[in-house]
Amino acid sequence: MPNLQGKRVLITGAANGIGRSMAGYFAKAGCTLILTDLDSQALEAAAEELRQDGVRIYTHQVDVSKSDEVDRMAAKVIANPGIDILINNAGIGHNGEIIETPLTKWKALMDVNFWGPLYHVYAFMPQMIKQGNGHIVNVSSGQAFFRLPTWGPYATIKLALGGFSELLRVEAKKFGIKVTTVYPFMVNTGFYKEIDGETFGTKLSMKLLPFYSMSPDKVAKIIFKAVKKEKSVEMVSMVNDLGYITRLLPPVSNLVSRASLLFLGKDAATLRQEQGI
């Protein structure tokens, strides 16, 4: 495993949740941190807490969905003097059936969860190629292995990110660049705070979230170890391994999808009424 002492690590979505916890682990390893987030106030609070331990930290308020903001931040970081590890962690969630998910929501999910990581890869990969090494970490989701109704738009885009990341790993290897694709299971963070749910099943699943989800710190520690071990794929939870296996067994996968629709979804009459059909 490589020594992370002195490595420059950029983490997006670092103000809270998994990103904030990851920053703590990399700080303890002696890394210099470049932390970004849209919430500048929470970001500065997180940075100040970490600086008390003597950690060198740079912060940037960045909307990852805007390529010009990413490029401006990247230009400053590369000039001072670049990064060794890029962790694309920022993301937003959404719960709702496909028919009731407006195209504007699809675009928002794509802009943050897919284009955001791509903007960062395109901004920093040339610098990594020039220096002959680097490590890119893309945080997808275990939802990529399940076909759970009401999570379709979110899972679709996270599946696309996972595919991109795993292909990037193969192509980036010739430049000495490592790529790790991470598939977290359900994590008890503010990510789900605005997802109250409209059906009984969704409301119940959100209320029970603390009991079946993983803590941000536990997931952050797993990702940190995956970076140290330079793993190509980190599944995070055995539940994701199970989801991956069920994709190889279509009857089982279809049964899970139908059962989850009955538990989480709305009936046809309700959807017709809501959509004015």
Secondary structure as UniProt FT lines:
FT   TURN            5..6
FT   STRAND          8..12
FT   HELIX           17..28
FT   TURN            29..30
FT   STRAND          32..37
FT   HELIX           40..51
FT   TURN            52..54
FT   STRAND          57..61
FT   TURN            64..65
FT   HELIX           67..78
FT   TURN            79..81
FT   STRAND          85..88
FT   HELIX           98..100
FT   HELIX           103..110
FT   HELIX           111..115
FT   HELIX           116..131
FT   STRAND          134..139
FT   HELIX           142..145
FT   TURN            149..150
FT   HELIX           152..172
FT   HELIX           173..175
FT   STRAND          177..182
FT   HELIX           190..192
FT   TURN            193..194
FT   HELIX           200..207
FT   HELIX           209..212
FT   HELIX           216..228
FT   TURN            229..230
FT   STRAND          233..234
FT   HELIX           238..246
FT   TURN            247..248
FT   HELIX           250..264
FT   HELIX           268..275
//
